[in-house]
Amino acid sequence: MASSTAAAAAVTSLLPPPVGAERPVPQGRLLFRASRAGSRPLRLNPARHHGLSPAPRAAKAVEAGKADPLNVMIAGAPASGKGTQCELIKAKYGLVHISAGDLLRAEIATGTDNGKQAKEFMEKGQLVPDEIVVNMVKGRLLQPDAQEKGWLLDGYPRSYSQAMALETLGIRPDIFILLDMNFLLKG
């Protein structure tokens, strides 16, 4: 649970605070911008909102006559419902679901350069360096299916340095979803 909270903090620290917001974010809420070009913050409170649609995207699609693909990152502790939510989001929006863990295992199984490097670290009982994982994720996000349909990145980034690496590469989600179970447990 701590790693997903740290990852969420890492990602939210990259995003600028909402205009005029001078107080801390209440527990159970995540504030974020829909994109760099987005001028208004989105507020996601799972206790109050269900089935949010990407309104900033819809307005852009009407102007252009064609919808840009939606790019989403989702994070949460084990048993927070990530898998269920990923399936629902994937089905509703037709996104390509990319699980960082599955991607790492696939790269190792197929013997890619990144996979071979990752395997060496894993066999030594070490964590795979961020640079290798970032390269794997970047490569997958840039594949034609993810570019055309949009992507749903599950379980990544998990650290501040991973979030910064994605930011440096210009990879930003339109929406970041944090499934925070803490507010349910405090009730």
Helices and strands as residue ranges (DSSP letters): H 2-14, E 30-33, E 41-44, H 55-64, E 70-76, H 82-93, E 96-99, H 100-110, H 113-123, H 130-141, H 144-149, E 150-154, H 160-168, E 175-179, H 182-185
